[in-house]
Amino acid sequence: MPVQIHIPSALRAFTDKKPTVEVDGADVAAALHALTTTHPGLARHLRDEQGKLRSFVNVYLGEDDVRHLPQGDATPLRAGDALTIVPSIAGGAF
């Protein structure tokens, strides 16, 4: 089923500058796998060496952080759902 994935500007170089990519996926993990299969340059920015989502990358289903959902990245998706990738940004001074 098709879902939209919103890509942050820092990662759009890996999606031909597209702000949104449509992929098929029955759950969050499958959608992210489809994204990194279609756009392989994203894989190292989203997942660590063990294949887990990097700690500084947040993925939201609607307004919910996927890590905090009961099923995590196994959360089922419906046609028309949207995922948003939000990399954490550190730095700054007070």
Biopython code that builds the backbone (N, CA, C, O; Angstrom):
import numpy as np
from Bio.PDB.StructureBuilder import StructureBuilder

atoms = [
    (1, "MET", "N", (0.829, -1.174, 0.000)),
    (1, "MET", "CA", (0.000, 0.000, 0.000)),
    (1, "MET", "C", (0.873, 1.237, 0.000)),
    (1, "MET", "O", (1.878, 1.279, 0.710)),
    (2, "PRO", "N", (0.517, 2.235, -0.772)),
    (2, "PRO", "CA", (1.361, 3.426, -0.875)),
    (2, "PRO", "C", (1.259, 4.335, 0.353)),
    (2, "PRO", "O", (0.169, 4.626, 0.847)),
    (3, "VAL", "N", (2.423, 4.770, 0.826)),
    (3, "VAL", "CA", (2.514, 5.750, 1.908)),
    (3, "VAL", "C", (3.519, 6.816, 1.499)),
    (3, "VAL", "O", (4.409, 6.567, 0.686)),
    (4, "GLN", "N", (3.371, 7.979, 2.060)),
    (4, "GLN", "CA", (4.274, 9.084, 1.796)),
    (4, "GLN", "C", (5.336, 9.142, 2.892)),
    (4, "GLN", "O", (5.031, 8.926, 4.065)),
    (5, "ILE", "N", (6.573, 9.429, 2.514)),
    (5, "ILE", "CA", (7.630, 9.674, 3.494)),
    (5, "ILE", "C", (8.185, 11.062, 3.220)),
    (5, "ILE", "O", (8.700, 11.342, 2.137)),
    (6, "HIS", "N", (8.070, 11.927, 4.226)),
    (6, "HIS", "CA", (8.578, 13.292, 4.118)),
    (6, "HIS", "C", (10.067, 13.277, 4.468)),
    (6, "HIS", "O", (10.469, 12.779, 5.520)),
    (7, "ILE", "N", (10.859, 13.823, 3.579)),
    (7, "ILE", "CA", (12.317, 13.798, 3.694)),
    (7, "ILE", "C", (12.812, 15.173, 4.155)),
    (7, "ILE", "O", (12.443, 16.188, 3.563)),
    (8, "PRO", "N", (13.642, 15.220, 5.201)),
    (8, "PRO", "CA", (14.169, 16.520, 5.629)),
    (8, "PRO", "C", (15.147, 17.071, 4.591)),
    (8, "PRO", "O", (15.773, 16.310, 3.853)),
    (9, "SER", "N", (15.271, 18.372, 4.543)),
    (9, "SER", "CA", (16.112, 18.997, 3.518)),
    (9, "SER", "C", (17.550, 18.493, 3.553)),
    (9, "SER", "O", (18.199, 18.419, 2.509)),
    (10, "ALA", "N", (18.060, 18.146, 4.734)),
    (10, "ALA", "CA", (19.446, 17.661, 4.834)),
    (10, "ALA", "C", (19.658, 16.330, 4.121)),
    (10, "ALA", "O", (20.796, 15.985, 3.801)),
    (11, "LEU", "N", (18.598, 15.580, 3.867)),
    (11, "LEU", "CA", (18.727, 14.264, 3.223)),
    (11, "LEU", "C", (18.172, 14.230, 1.802)),
    (11, "LEU", "O", (18.202, 13.183, 1.156)),
    (12, "ARG", "N", (17.679, 15.332, 1.318)),
    (12, "ARG", "CA", (17.060, 15.341, -0.016)),
    (12, "ARG", "C", (18.053, 15.111, -1.153)),
    (12, "ARG", "O", (17.651, 14.754, -2.261)),
    (13, "ALA", "N", (19.330, 15.308, -0.893)),
    (13, "ALA", "CA", (20.325, 15.017, -1.930)),
    (13, "ALA", "C", (20.280, 13.544, -2.329)),
    (13, "ALA", "O", (20.702, 13.183, -3.428)),
    (14, "PHE", "N", (19.768, 12.690, -1.436)),
    (14, "PHE", "CA", (19.712, 11.249, -1.699)),
    (14, "PHE", "C", (18.393, 10.829, -2.336)),
    (14, "PHE", "O", (18.222, 9.665, -2.698)),
    (15, "THR", "N", (17.451, 11.775, -2.477)),
    (15, "THR", "CA", (16.152, 11.470, -3.087)),
    (15, "THR", "C", (15.913, 12.341, -4.322)),
    (15, "THR", "O", (14.771, 12.673, -4.640)),
    (16, "ASP", "N", (16.982, 12.706, -5.006)),
    (16, "ASP", "CA", (16.880, 13.578, -6.182)),
    (16, "ASP", "C", (16.174, 14.882, -5.838)),
    (16, "ASP", "O", (15.431, 15.436, -6.649)),
    (17, "LYS", "N", (16.421, 15.367, -4.607)),
    (17, "LYS", "CA", (15.886, 16.639, -4.098)),
    (17, "LYS", "C", (14.376, 16.617, -3.857)),
    (17, "LYS", "O", (13.756, 17.666, -3.683)),
    (18, "LYS", "N", (13.792, 15.426, -3.846)),
    (18, "LYS", "CA", (12.353, 15.316, -3.603)),
    (18, "LYS", "C", (12.060, 15.471, -2.109)),
    (18, "LYS", "O", (12.688, 14.805, -1.286)),
    (19, "PRO", "N", (11.115, 16.342, -1.752)),
    (19, "PRO", "CA", (10.763, 16.502, -0.336)),
    (19, "PRO", "C", (9.876, 15.375, 0.195)),
    (19, "PRO", "O", (9.802, 15.144, 1.402)),
    (20, "THR", "N", (9.211, 14.685, -0.719)),
    (20, "THR", "CA", (8.331, 13.582, -0.339)),
    (20, "THR", "C", (8.530, 12.443, -1.322)),
    (20, "THR", "O", (8.616, 12.652, -2.532)),
    (21, "VAL", "N", (8.602, 11.242, -0.783)),
    (21, "VAL", "CA", (8.769, 10.046, -1.608)),
    (21, "VAL", "C", (7.626, 9.099, -1.291)),
    (21, "VAL", "O", (7.273, 8.917, -0.126)),
    (22, "GLU", "N", (7.049, 8.497, -2.315)),
    (22, "GLU", "CA", (5.985, 7.515, -2.103)),
    (22, "GLU", "C", (6.580, 6.117, -2.224)),
    (22, "GLU", "O", (7.290, 5.811, -3.182)),
    (23, "VAL", "N", (6.281, 5.278, -1.242)),
    (23, "VAL", "CA", (6.757, 3.897, -1.249)),
    (23, "VAL", "C", (5.606, 2.986, -0.836)),
    (23, "VAL", "O", (4.580, 3.443, -0.332)),
    (24, "ASP", "N", (5.795, 1.701, -1.059)),
    (24, "ASP", "CA", (4.834, 0.710, -0.577)),
    (24, "ASP", "C", (5.405, 0.061, 0.669)),
    (24, "ASP", "O", (6.600, -0.227, 0.734)),
    (25, "GLY", "N", (4.554, -0.169, 1.655)),
    (25, "GLY", "CA", (4.991, -0.857, 2.863)),
    (25, "GLY", "C", (3.813, -1.174, 3.750)),
    (25, "GLY", "O", (2.964, -0.318, 4.000)),
    (26, "ALA", "N", (3.759, -2.404, 4.227)),
    (26, "ALA", "CA", (2.671, -2.818, 5.108)),
    (26, "ALA", "C", (2.843, -2.275, 6.518)),
    (26, "ALA", "O", (1.866, -2.080, 7.242)),
    (27, "ASP", "N", (4.104, -2.032, 6.905)),
    (27, "ASP", "CA", (4.377, -1.451, 8.220)),
    (27, "ASP", "C", (5.527, -0.454, 8.090)),
    (27, "ASP", "O", (6.108, -0.294, 7.017)),
    (28, "VAL", "N", (5.841, 0.206, 9.191)),
    (28, "VAL", "CA", (6.870, 1.249, 9.156)),
    (28, "VAL", "C", (8.202, 0.685, 8.679)),
    (28, "VAL", "O", (8.860, 1.291, 7.834)),
    (29, "ALA", "N", (8.608, -0.460, 9.207)),
    (29, "ALA", "CA", (9.895, -1.053, 8.821)),
    (29, "ALA", "C", (9.937, -1.351, 7.326)),
    (29, "ALA", "O", (10.951, -1.103, 6.674)),
    (30, "ALA", "N", (8.852, -1.877, 6.781)),
    (30, "ALA", "CA", (8.810, -2.195, 5.349)),
    (30, "ALA", "C", (8.870, -0.928, 4.506)),
    (30, "ALA", "O", (9.514, -0.913, 3.456)),
    (31, "ALA", "N", (8.213, 0.124, 4.950)),
    (31, "ALA", "CA", (8.244, 1.391, 4.216)),
    (31, "ALA", "C", (9.654, 1.980, 4.220)),
    (31, "ALA", "O", (10.128, 2.467, 3.194)),
    (32, "LEU", "N", (10.323, 1.934, 5.370)),
    (32, "LEU", "CA", (11.692, 2.448, 5.436)),
    (32, "LEU", "C", (12.642, 1.591, 4.601)),
    (32, "LEU", "O", (13.568, 2.108, 3.976)),
    (33, "HIS", "N", (12.408, 0.280, 4.595)),
    (33, "HIS", "CA", (13.222, -0.605, 3.759)),
    (33, "HIS", "C", (13.023, -0.264, 2.281)),
    (33, "HIS", "O", (13.987, -0.207, 1.518)),
    (34, "ALA", "N", (11.778, -0.040, 1.884)),
    (34, "ALA", "CA", (11.497, 0.330, 0.492)),
    (34, "ALA", "C", (12.168, 1.658, 0.149)),
    (34, "ALA", "O", (12.694, 1.829, -0.951)),
    (35, "LEU", "N", (12.147, 2.592, 1.090)),
    (35, "LEU", "CA", (12.792, 3.888, 0.863)),
    (35, "LEU", "C", (14.282, 3.724, 0.631)),
    (35, "LEU", "O", (14.829, 4.300, -0.310)),
    (36, "THR", "N", (14.950, 2.940, 1.481)),
    (36, "THR", "CA", (16.403, 2.794, 1.356)),
    (36, "THR", "C", (16.796, 1.855, 0.216)),
    (36, "THR", "O", (17.943, 1.872, -0.230)),
    (37, "THR", "N", (15.870, 1.050, -0.252)),
    (37, "THR", "CA", (16.130, 0.231, -1.433)),
    (37, "THR", "C", (16.053, 1.095, -2.691)),
    (37, "THR", "O", (16.877, 0.972, -3.597)),
    (38, "THR", "N", (15.066, 1.956, -2.726)),
    (38, "THR", "CA", (14.888, 2.859, -3.863)),
    (38, "THR", "C", (15.941, 3.960, -3.875)),
    (38, "THR", "O", (16.388, 4.394, -4.937)),
    (39, "HIS", "N", (16.332, 4.408, -2.686)),
    (39, "HIS", "CA", (17.317, 5.480, -2.538)),
    (39, "HIS", "C", (18.416, 4.987, -1.592)),
    (39, "HIS", "O", (18.455, 5.388, -0.429)),
    (40, "PRO", "N", (19.314, 4.114, -2.087)),
    (40, "PRO", "CA", (20.291, 3.454, -1.226)),
    (40, "PRO", "C", (21.243, 4.393, -0.483)),
    (40, "PRO", "O", (21.790, 4.009, 0.551)),
    (41, "GLY", "N", (21.450, 5.592, -0.974)),
    (41, "GLY", "CA", (22.322, 6.530, -0.283)),
    (41, "GLY", "C", (21.792, 6.942, 1.085)),
    (41, "GLY", "O", (22.552, 7.411, 1.933)),
    (42, "LEU", "N", (20.499, 6.770, 1.299)),
    (42, "LEU", "CA", (19.898, 7.118, 2.590)),
    (42, "LEU", "C", (20.206, 6.101, 3.684)),
    (42, "LEU", "O", (20.202, 6.442, 4.867)),
    (43, "ALA", "N", (20.469, 4.874, 3.304)),
    (43, "ALA", "CA", (20.591, 3.786, 4.280)),
    (43, "ALA", "C", (21.583, 4.101, 5.393)),
    (43, "ALA", "O", (21.256, 3.920, 6.566)),
    (44, "ARG", "N", (22.757, 4.556, 5.068)),
    (44, "ARG", "CA", (23.771, 4.793, 6.108)),
    (44, "ARG", "C", (23.424, 5.985, 6.993)),
    (44, "ARG", "O", (23.965, 6.119, 8.091)),
    (45, "HIS", "N", (22.541, 6.838, 6.534)),
    (45, "HIS", "CA", (22.126, 7.987, 7.337)),
    (45, "HIS", "C", (20.975, 7.636, 8.272)),
    (45, "HIS", "O", (20.759, 8.317, 9.274)),
    (46, "LEU", "N", (20.240, 6.583, 7.951)),
    (46, "LEU", "CA", (19.086, 6.203, 8.761)),
    (46, "LEU", "C", (19.354, 5.030, 9.700)),
    (46, "LEU", "O", (18.796, 4.968, 10.795)),
    (47, "ARG", "N", (20.201, 4.108, 9.274)),
    (47, "ARG", "CA", (20.416, 2.886, 10.067)),
    (47, "ARG", "C", (21.879, 2.721, 10.438)),
    (47, "ARG", "O", (22.776, 3.159, 9.717)),
    (48, "ASP", "N", (22.105, 2.066, 11.604)),
    (48, "ASP", "CA", (23.476, 1.808, 12.045)),
    (48, "ASP", "C", (23.973, 0.493, 11.447)),
    (48, "ASP", "O", (23.299, -0.111, 10.613)),
    (49, "GLU", "N", (25.149, 0.058, 11.877)),
    (49, "GLU", "CA", (25.765, -1.163, 11.325)),
    (49, "GLU", "C", (24.943, -2.419, 11.605)),
    (49, "GLU", "O", (25.049, -3.403, 10.872)),
    (50, "GLN", "N", (24.127, -2.395, 12.654)),
    (50, "GLN", "CA", (23.269, -3.538, 12.980)),
    (50, "GLN", "C", (21.906, -3.444, 12.291)),
    (50, "GLN", "O", (21.060, -4.321, 12.469)),
    (51, "GLY", "N", (21.693, -2.398, 11.515)),
    (51, "GLY", "CA", (20.438, -2.236, 10.803)),
    (51, "GLY", "C", (19.352, -1.549, 11.610)),
    (51, "GLY", "O", (18.213, -1.450, 11.152)),
    (52, "LYS", "N", (19.681, -1.072, 12.802)),
    (52, "LYS", "CA", (18.696, -0.386, 13.636)),
    (52, "LYS", "C", (18.670, 1.097, 13.294)),
    (52, "LYS", "O", (19.671, 1.677, 12.874)),
    (53, "LEU", "N", (17.509, 1.685, 13.483)),
    (53, "LEU", "CA", (17.367, 3.118, 13.252)),
    (53, "LEU", "C", (18.346, 3.863, 14.147)),
    (53, "LEU", "O", (18.414, 3.599, 15.348)),
    (54, "ARG", "N", (19.100, 4.785, 13.575)),
    (54, "ARG", "CA", (20.083, 5.535, 14.351)),
    (54, "ARG", "C", (19.387, 6.318, 15.456)),
    (54, "ARG", "O", (18.255, 6.774, 15.293)),
    (55, "SER", "N", (20.079, 6.469, 16.582)),
    (55, "SER", "CA", (19.477, 7.114, 17.750)),
    (55, "SER", "C", (19.116, 8.571, 17.488)),
    (55, "SER", "O", (18.216, 9.106, 18.134)),
    (56, "PHE", "N", (19.795, 9.213, 16.563)),
    (56, "PHE", "CA", (19.523, 10.624, 16.296)),
    (56, "PHE", "C", (18.540, 10.838, 15.148)),
    (56, "PHE", "O", (18.332, 11.970, 14.711)),
    (57, "VAL", "N", (17.939, 9.764, 14.661)),
    (57, "VAL", "CA", (16.938, 9.872, 13.602)),
    (57, "VAL", "C", (15.588, 9.490, 14.190)),
    (57, "VAL", "O", (15.412, 8.390, 14.715)),
    (58, "ASN", "N", (14.650, 10.402, 14.096)),
    (58, "ASN", "CA", (13.295, 10.141, 14.576)),
    (58, "ASN", "C", (12.379, 9.974, 13.381)),
    (58, "ASN", "O", (12.492, 10.689, 12.385)),
    (59, "VAL", "N", (11.479, 9.027, 13.494)),
    (59, "VAL", "CA", (10.491, 8.799, 12.448)),
    (59, "VAL", "C", (9.117, 8.934, 13.099)),
    (59, "VAL", "O", (8.823, 8.302, 14.114)),
    (60, "TYR", "N", (8.298, 9.764, 12.494)),
    (60, "TYR", "CA", (6.960, 10.015, 13.022)),
    (60, "TYR", "C", (5.916, 9.460, 12.071)),
    (60, "TYR", "O", (6.020, 9.594, 10.852)),
    (61, "LEU", "N", (4.909, 8.835, 12.661)),
    (61, "LEU", "CA", (3.708, 8.428, 11.944)),
    (61, "LEU", "C", (2.643, 9.410, 12.406)),
    (61, "LEU", "O", (2.152, 9.336, 13.532)),
    (62, "GLY", "N", (2.301, 10.319, 11.525)),
    (62, "GLY", "CA", (1.448, 11.424, 11.956)),
    (62, "GLY", "C", (2.222, 12.257, 12.969)),
    (62, "GLY", "O", (3.287, 12.789, 12.655)),
    (63, "GLU", "N", (1.692, 12.372, 14.176)),
    (63, "GLU", "CA", (2.359, 13.140, 15.227)),
    (63, "GLU", "C", (3.054, 12.250, 16.254)),
    (63, "GLU", "O", (3.579, 12.750, 17.248)),
    (64, "ASP", "N", (3.063, 10.934, 16.024)),
    (64, "ASP", "CA", (3.606, 9.985, 16.989)),
    (64, "ASP", "C", (4.990, 9.496, 16.593)),
    (64, "ASP", "O", (5.196, 9.026, 15.475)),
    (65, "ASP", "N", (5.940, 9.611, 17.521)),
    (65, "ASP", "CA", (7.274, 9.051, 17.316)),
    (65, "ASP", "C", (7.124, 7.534, 17.275)),
    (65, "ASP", "O", (6.598, 6.934, 18.212)),
    (66, "VAL", "N", (7.577, 6.927, 16.212)),
    (66, "VAL", "CA", (7.412, 5.486, 16.008)),
    (66, "VAL", "C", (8.023, 4.693, 17.168)),
    (66, "VAL", "O", (7.495, 3.644, 17.538)),
    (67, "ARG", "N", (9.115, 5.174, 17.741)),
    (67, "ARG", "CA", (9.755, 4.456, 18.852)),
    (67, "ARG", "C", (8.833, 4.322, 20.062)),
    (67, "ARG", "O", (8.995, 3.411, 20.873)),
    (68, "HIS", "N", (7.871, 5.229, 20.181)),
    (68, "HIS", "CA", (6.990, 5.224, 21.343)),
    (68, "HIS", "C", (5.651, 4.538, 21.080)),
    (68, "HIS", "O", (4.807, 4.467, 21.973)),
    (69, "LEU", "N", (5.456, 4.043, 19.886)),
    (69, "LEU", "CA", (4.239, 3.299, 19.579)),
    (69, "LEU", "C", (4.376, 1.873, 20.107)),
    (69, "LEU", "O", (5.482, 1.333, 20.120)),
    (70, "PRO", "N", (3.292, 1.258, 20.537)),
    (70, "PRO", "CA", (3.368, -0.094, 21.108)),
    (70, "PRO", "C", (4.074, -1.112, 20.213)),
    (70, "PRO", "O", (4.784, -1.983, 20.716)),
    (71, "GLN", "N", (3.889, -1.014, 18.898)),
    (71, "GLN", "CA", (4.501, -1.980, 17.986)),
    (71, "GLN", "C", (5.783, -1.449, 17.334)),
    (71, "GLN", "O", (6.376, -2.128, 16.496)),
    (72, "GLY", "N", (6.207, -0.257, 17.706)),
    (72, "GLY", "CA", (7.438, 0.295, 17.153)),
    (72, "GLY", "C", (7.399, 0.345, 15.645)),
    (72, "GLY", "O", (6.402, 0.761, 15.056)),
    (73, "ASP", "N", (8.495, -0.084, 15.009)),
    (73, "ASP", "CA", (8.522, -0.017, 13.544)),
    (73, "ASP", "C", (7.737, -1.150, 12.883)),
    (73, "ASP", "O", (7.677, -1.237, 11.656)),
    (74, "ALA", "N", (7.134, -2.019, 13.702)),
    (74, "ALA", "CA", (6.224, -3.045, 13.168)),
    (74, "ALA", "C", (4.785, -2.514, 13.111)),
    (74, "ALA", "O", (3.858, -3.262, 12.803)),
    (75, "THR", "N", (4.605, -1.231, 13.406)),
    (75, "THR", "CA", (3.277, -0.619, 13.363)),
    (75, "THR", "C", (2.728, -0.680, 11.940)),
    (75, "THR", "O", (3.376, -0.214, 11.004)),
    (76, "PRO", "N", (1.542, -1.250, 11.777)),
    (76, "PRO", "CA", (0.949, -1.343, 10.439)),
    (76, "PRO", "C", (0.646, 0.036, 9.870)),
    (76, "PRO", "O", (0.357, 0.983, 10.601)),
    (77, "LEU", "N", (0.720, 0.124, 8.550)),
    (77, "LEU", "CA", (0.397, 1.354, 7.835)),
    (77, "LEU", "C", (-0.834, 1.136, 6.973)),
    (77, "LEU", "O", (-1.110, 0.026, 6.516)),
    (78, "ARG", "N", (-1.566, 2.224, 6.761)),
    (78, "ARG", "CA", (-2.718, 2.197, 5.862)),
    (78, "ARG", "C", (-2.408, 3.093, 4.670)),
    (78, "ARG", "O", (-1.595, 4.013, 4.765)),
    (79, "ALA", "N", (-3.052, 2.821, 3.568)),
    (79, "ALA", "CA", (-2.876, 3.658, 2.381)),
    (79, "ALA", "C", (-3.155, 5.106, 2.768)),
    (79, "ALA", "O", (-4.145, 5.409, 3.432)),
    (80, "GLY", "N", (-2.273, 5.981, 2.343)),
    (80, "GLY", "CA", (-2.444, 7.394, 2.638)),
    (80, "GLY", "C", (-1.734, 7.857, 3.899)),
    (80, "GLY", "O", (-1.663, 9.059, 4.155)),
    (81, "ASP", "N", (-1.206, 6.930, 4.696)),
    (81, "ASP", "CA", (-0.446, 7.336, 5.882)),
    (81, "ASP", "C", (0.805, 8.092, 5.447)),
    (81, "ASP", "O", (1.282, 7.944, 4.323)),
    (82, "ALA", "N", (1.319, 8.900, 6.360)),
    (82, "ALA", "CA", (2.537, 9.658, 6.078)),
    (82, "ALA", "C", (3.536, 9.470, 7.203)),
    (82, "ALA", "O", (3.199, 9.570, 8.383)),
    (83, "LEU", "N", (4.762, 9.198, 6.817)),
    (83, "LEU", "CA", (5.877, 9.134, 7.759)),
    (83, "LEU", "C", (6.729, 10.379, 7.544)),
    (83, "LEU", "O", (6.865, 10.866, 6.422)),
    (84, "THR", "N", (7.295, 10.881, 8.625)),
    (84, "THR", "CA", (8.181, 12.031, 8.544)),
    (84, "THR", "C", (9.492, 11.683, 9.221)),
    (84, "THR", "O", (9.504, 11.242, 10.370)),
    (85, "ILE", "N", (10.594, 11.878, 8.516)),
    (85, "ILE", "CA", (11.927, 11.649, 9.081)),
    (85, "ILE", "C", (12.429, 12.974, 9.627)),
    (85, "ILE", "O", (12.455, 13.986, 8.926)),
    (86, "VAL", "N", (12.834, 12.945, 10.910)),
    (86, "VAL", "CA", (13.336, 14.161, 11.558)),
    (86, "VAL", "C", (14.662, 13.838, 12.230)),
    (86, "VAL", "O", (14.675, 13.213, 13.291)),
    (87, "PRO", "N", (15.780, 14.251, 11.635)),
    (87, "PRO", "CA", (17.054, 14.023, 12.288)),
    (87, "PRO", "C", (17.223, 15.014, 13.442)),
    (87, "PRO", "O", (16.864, 16.186, 13.322)),
    (88, "SER", "N", (17.767, 14.536, 14.552)),
    (88, "SER", "CA", (18.042, 15.422, 15.681)),
    (88, "SER", "C", (19.215, 16.307, 15.310)),
    (88, "SER", "O", (20.121, 15.899, 14.583)),
    (89, "ILE", "N", (19.180, 17.516, 15.820)),
    (89, "ILE", "CA", (20.261, 18.461, 15.566)),
    (89, "ILE", "C", (20.822, 18.890, 16.913)),
    (89, "ILE", "O", (20.090, 19.351, 17.789)),
    (90, "ALA", "N", (22.130, 18.733, 17.063)),
    (90, "ALA", "CA", (22.794, 19.100, 18.309)),
    (90, "ALA", "C", (23.634, 20.337, 18.084)),
    (90, "ALA", "O", (23.939, 20.730, 16.958)),
    (91, "GLY", "N", (23.988, 20.923, 19.191)),
    (91, "GLY", "CA", (24.894, 22.060, 19.100)),
    (91, "GLY", "C", (24.267, 23.320, 19.632)),
    (91, "GLY", "O", (23.156, 23.313, 20.161)),
    (92, "GLY", "N", (24.982, 24.373, 19.485)),
    (92, "GLY", "CA", (24.493, 25.657, 19.973)),
    (92, "GLY", "C", (25.119, 25.982, 21.321)),
    (92, "GLY", "O", (25.677, 25.114, 21.993)),
    (93, "ALA", "N", (25.019, 27.203, 21.685)),
    (93, "ALA", "CA", (25.566, 27.645, 22.962)),
    (93, "ALA", "C", (24.579, 28.580, 23.609)),
    (93, "ALA", "O", (23.784, 29.238, 22.938)),
    (94, "PHE", "N", (24.643, 28.628, 24.915)),
    (94, "PHE", "CA", (23.766, 29.529, 25.664)),
    (94, "PHE", "C", (24.471, 30.804, 25.991)),
    (94, "PHE", "O", (23.889, 31.688, 26.620)),
]
sb = StructureBuilder()
sb.init_structure("model")
sb.init_model(0)
sb.init_chain("A")
sb.init_seg("    ")
for serial, (resi, resn, name, xyz) in enumerate(atoms, 1):
    if name == "N":
        sb.init_residue(resn, " ", resi, " ")
    sb.init_atom(name, np.array(xyz, "f"), 0.0, 1.0, " ", f" {name:<3s}", serial, name[0])
structure = sb.get_structure()
